[in-house]
Amino acid sequence: MKSGSKIFPFIIIFGLASPDIRAQNPSKPNPRFSLKQSIDFALEQNVSVENARLDEQAADLKVREITSIGFPQISASYGVSDNFIIQKVIVPDGSLFNPEIPKGQPLALQFQPRYGGNAAITVRQLLFDGSYLVGLQAVKTYRELAVKNSEMTRTQVVEQVKKAYYGALVSFERLRTLDAALQRIGKSLAELETLNREGFAEQLDVDRLRVQQNNLRSQREKVAALCDISLNLLKFQMGYPVAESIQLSDSLNMLVNLRALPLESGFDIRKRPEMQLLMLQQTGLKLEIKSLQSAYLPSLALQAQRGALAGSNTFSQVRDPAGAWFAYGSLGLGVNWNVFDSFTKKYKIQQKKIEMLKSQHLTDQFRQAAWMEEAHAITQLRNQIRSLEAQEDNLRLSRQVLTVTQTKYREGVGSGLEVTAAESALTEAESGYFGAVYDWLMARVDLEKARGTLLEKQ
């Protein structure tokens, strides 16, 4: 694996604008984070998780909003009016009211004062509404949907933090190994230069080893930059200030010695938050259908009203609360029944049933996809385990070959070319080993995701 070629191809862009982490806050001690601490921090500080929590709070408020519809509703009103042109009531035979008017002649009478007022307070209590009762069940499902969406967000954040932490850890371990390789080559080069000056080694061998040293230095610079980028990505996924420095407390050896995940196929698909969301969506659609069906039933409400009317040809009497005001009150029971709506609800119910059928199809499809995803993840993890074992063996053999080659060279029975080739082979084996470790760790995360166990304690 070429240096950094497989670790987060998109973080290169993210890291270009980031300053050198090692140069920031030199006087401030760098906090140390284990993988678990990084995940815990992200579940508290990541913006996506925070927004998911806000969605949960909004869902709680929505539940209260719907529930409050069944509580008493109180309204109050007050108003005054100036009837500057008063509408008359026409009486066909004015002689009935005024004997001086000829019989059969109409008469316009005024029964309304110029100034009027009305003040009232109304209390309404819903007694029965089928849609409201179903709505109370629906808002609980709505609340559960918000919780499951929040859980899915946390799962995604855990996946991102794990992969970022693993990537950073592999990069730093690779950097440490390159430093050790440079120190080793520097020592070998010093010995070879001494032998060359004494006439026991060729200049060509010295040049070959110096070329390899230069290549390693160039490689180290790239890996050092990748370490900064990987750490920036980890902080970004955690919701940690990118401008501040952190250190990783876990070691790669600790992770390599992790207990193996079970590789037998079979898991509880209900642990997948996507499956839980699909099931809740079906429940919500059932409740919508039930709500539409309950709308065929009448609603019943109790209403009480208390108020006062005012009327006078003098505005001061209407304006004065102690003036020409006359109290009234009422208590009533109302039934509202939409008898016929031209089959509007019928067609809405049919549409919801179609949506329900589509949701069932999506659930069945996801169930198959989830099983296939788990099987693929198991296969990938098995392959990566075999690859890691092979790379571990290569690394062990390369170290042995280098030790033997150096010993032979010091004893005068080996060549400098063999030493250079052994050094190069060890560097390549180390690179292959770290690539295999990274791929194995990513495969572990993918299997945990496929089984819906990312939020479980490992």
WOKA-V996175 format. One line per field, one symbol per residue. ss: DSSP state (A for helix, B for strand, O for the rest). burial: + if it has 24 or more other ideal C-beta (glycine too) atoms within 12 Angstrom, else -. A space follows every 10 residues. Layout:
BEGIN
ss=???
burial=???
END
This chain:
BEGIN
ss=OOOOOOOOOO AAAAAAOOOO AAAOOOOOOO BBBOAAAAAA AAAAAOAAAA AAAAAAAAAA AAAAAAAAOO OOBBBBBBBB BBOOOOOOBB BOOAAAOOOO OOOOOOBBBO OOOOBBBBBB BBBBBBBBOA AAAAAAAAAA AAAAAAAAAA AAAAAAAAAA AAAAAAAAAA AAAAAAAAAA AAAAAAAAAA AAAAAAAOOO OOAAAAAAAA AAAAAAAAAA AAAAAAAAAA AAAAAAAAOO OOOOOBBBOO OAAAAAOOOO OOOOOOOOAA AOAAAAAAAA AAAAAAAAAA AAAAOOOOBB BBBBBBBBBB BBOOAAAAAO OOOOBBBBBB BBBBBBOOOO OOOAAAAAAA AAAAAAAAAA AAAAAAAAAA AAAAAAAAAA AAAAAAAAAA AAAAAAAAAA AAAAAAAAAA OOOOOAAAAA AAAAAAAAAA AAAAAAAAAA AAAAAAAAAA AOOOOOOO
burial=+-++-+++-- +---+--+-- +--------- --+-+-+++- +++-++-++- -++-++--+- -++--+---- ---------+ ---------- ---------- ---------- --+-+++--+ -+-+-+--++ +++++++++- ++++++++++ ++++++++++ ++++++++++ ++++++++-- ++-++--++- ++--+----- +---++-+++ -++-++--++ -+++++++++ ++++++++++ -+--++++-+ -+--++---- +-----+-+- ++++++++++ ++++++++++ ++-++---+- +-+-+-++++ ++-----+-- ---++----- ---------- ----+---+- -+---+--+- --+--+---+ --++--++-+ ++-++-++-- ++-++--++- ++--++--+- -----+-+++ ++++++++++ ++++++++++ ++++++++++ +++++---
END
